Structures are given as C-alpha cells and as structure tokens.
Amino acid sequence: MAQEDQVTVKLPNALTRGELIGEGKTPEAADNILNTRVFGVGHKTDDKGKPIEQGMGSPGNETYQHKEALRVALERKAMANPNSADVIAAAVAAGVQAGLAARDAEKF
C-alpha cells in the first residue's frame, strides 16, 4: 500500500463512552470513536447503524475449530442429559456441519 493511500485517524485517549462525553464529544461521536477502535476505520454497519463483524470467526465465517468445539460441547451436554431430544438433535446437526466443513476444507 502506498503511503498516500493510508488513512490516519487520531483517536482520543479516553477509554469509555462516559469519558468521551465528559471531554465534550456527543454520544454519537463517542459511539463512533469506540466502534472505530474495535471494528476499524470504515467498518460496515447494518440498517440500524450497529457494526457488522467481518473476518475469520465472525458469523458466516466460523472456523473449523469453532464448529468442532460447538459439536463437542453439544455432545457433552447430550451425554449429561440423555433424555433431552433437542440437545441430541442439535449435537447430531453440529456433527454433520463439522463433517461437511472438514470435507470442504480438504478440497481446497
């Protein structure tokens, strides 16, 4: 990236929304500063103005390890309460999804 393409944003040193408002920022400006710190400059927002998570691990971009951990947790929950049909069905579904993710990962 060329030097002239980089965007520099100076963020205040205040750590909380209350501190930013105490420094004279509007609530909207304080929220924008905090969201920029967490989600980055130019982050995407939904229709209500809430930041949209992106990248590895975000909804829709879960990693294989995340799905596998969910499957294991559901299996353990099902073993602890074997009479819960919902938990068992969820564990089976998570196992199928993890298996499909592993298969897809092997293709690439």
BELPE-V343894 format. One line per field, one symbol per residue. phi: phi as a letter, one per 20 degrees, with the letter a starting at -180 (. if undefined). psi: psi as a letter, one per 40 degrees, with the letter a starting at -180 (. if undefined). Layout:
phi = ???
psi = ???
This chain:
phi = .fgfefddcedffgecffffffeoffgffffffffffednfmfecefenefdfcnfnfgncfegffffffffffffffffcfeefffffffffffffffffffffffd
psi = hideeihhhhiieididdddddeeiiddddddddddddeihfiiiadeeiihiiaheihefiidddddddddddddddddgeehddddddddddddddddddddddd.
